């Protein structure tokens, strides 16, 4: 029963508009105990969640979930979108999420400003063999996983010498997102 309630609260806490910081901290103290996080991850990997992508994104805010990321990534029975969300922090070494909005000035004289998302990040609390992850991800059968790996190679500016033959093969992909990223990486 508690795992169903925790799953619901994870989905809905972002929509509770009137909660103060003290109330949110109390709720997070209840939700982020190691046993509840482990139960939610097991529900996610068993396919019991209707929107596992949203749940995983909300769980990644806290470091307790980092130890589950390699297992989620390697579970090929999960949706590629879930595996991609788990792969990104493993390759990049940090986790980013949106934490509300902030205002950015356009023109102070005329009091013009716009609302932009506030992005927060934290380092990954586990260590993984990134080279091995890239090798596996670039050969994965899911285009989303391959695209995520190629984008991470571009973002982190990783040396691609070991992956050049695989990227050369991906340059001939039918999928434009993969082909364009592979061509970008192979530019000199």
N, C-alpha and C positions, 0 to 999 in steps of 0.2 A: 504494500500500500504506500509506504513512504517513498519508494522510488517513483511511483506514478505522480505523487504530489510534487516531489522535487523536480521531475521532468516538466510538469505544468508550470511551476514557479520559475524555472529557468527560462521558459518561453515568454512568460508574461511580465517578468520584473522590468524589462526594458520599456514596457508600456504603462507602468504605474507612474503617472505623472505627478502625483502629489506626495510622493515619499520623500522624506528628508534624509540627509546623509546618515543620521543615527539609525533610522529604521532600515535603510539599505544595508548598513554594516551589520546590524543584528540578523537580518535575513541571510546575508552572505556567510556569517558565522555558522548558521544552521546548515546552509546548503553545501558549503565547501569543506565538510568533514571528509577525511580520507575514505571512509566506508561508503558514503553517499556518492562521492565522485566515482569510485570504483564500480558501484552498482549502475550508475548512469552510463559509464563507458561500456559495461557489459551489455546493457540494453541497446546501446548504439551499435555495437558490433554484432549483436544477435539479430538486428533488423527490426526491433520492436518500436522504434521511433518513427513517427510520420515525417518529420523534418530533421533528419540527423545532421545535415549541414549546419543548421541554425544552432542546434544543441552543441555541436563541437566548437563552433566559433565562440559561443558564450562560455564554454568550459575552458578554452585556451587562455582566458584572461588570467587564470590562476596557475601557479607553478605546479600544483599537485597533478595536473593532467599531463605534464611533459613526459613522464615515464611511460605513458600509454601510446605515445605517438608512433614509435617504431612498429608496434603491433598493429595499429590501425592502418598504417601505410602498407604493411606487408599482407594484410588481409584482402586478397583479390576478390572475395565474394561481396565486398562492400561496393557501394556506388563509386564510380570514379571521382565524382565531385567531393565525396567525403575523404577519399584517399588523397586527393589533391590538396585539400585543406590541411591534412596531416603532414603532407610532404613539404609544403612551403616553409614552415618554420625549421624543419630538419635541415633543409638545404641552406636557408638564409642565416640560421643561427639566432634569429630573434622572432618574436611574435608581435604583430601589430594588430590593433583593433581600434574601432571608433568609440570614443568616450564623449558623447554629446557633441555640442556645437560651440563655436566661438564666433565672434564678430571680427571682421577684417575691414579696416577703413578703406574706402574708395576715395572719398574727398571729405576731409574734416571740416572744411569751410562751409560746405552745404549739408553737413551731417549725413553724408551718404555712406552706408556700410552694407556689407553683405554677410550672410550667415554661411560659414564653411564648417565642414566636419573637423572635429579635433581628433587627431590620430595620436595614440599613445603606443609605446612599445616597451618590451622588456626582453632581456636576453634569455635564451633557452637554458634550462637548468640541467640538461643532460648533455653528454658528448656522444657523437655518432661519427661513423666513418663516412664523411661527405662524398669522398671519391667513389666509394662503392654505391652509395645512394644514387649519384648521377649516372653511373654505369647501368644500374637496374632501371632507373626511371626513363632513360633515353631508349631503352629497348622494350618498354612496356607496350602492351597492345592497345591501351587506351590513349587516344589522341590528347585528351585533357591532361593526362599525366606527362606525356612527352612535351606538351606546350608549357606546362608548369616548370619542368626541368630546364627547358631552353630559356625561358624567361628568367629563371634564377641564375643561369650562366651569364646572361646579359647583365642583370642587376648587380650581381656580386663580382663581376669581372674576373671570373675564375679562368685559369689557364686551360685552354681547350685542346692542348696537344694530344693528350691521351684519348680524347673523344672525337678527334677529327674524322676518322673513317665513318663513325656512326652519323655524325652531323652531315657529312657528304651525302650519305644515303638519304637522310631526312630532307635534304635540299630538293630531292625529286618527289616529295610527298604531294599527294592530291589535295591535301588540306592547306589552304592559304596561310593560316595562322602558324602552322609548323614550318612551312616552306619559307615564309618571310623571316622568321626568327633564325632559321638555319643559315639563310643567305647573309643576314646581318652578322652572325658570328663568324662567318668565313671571310668577311671583308678584311682586307689588310690595311 
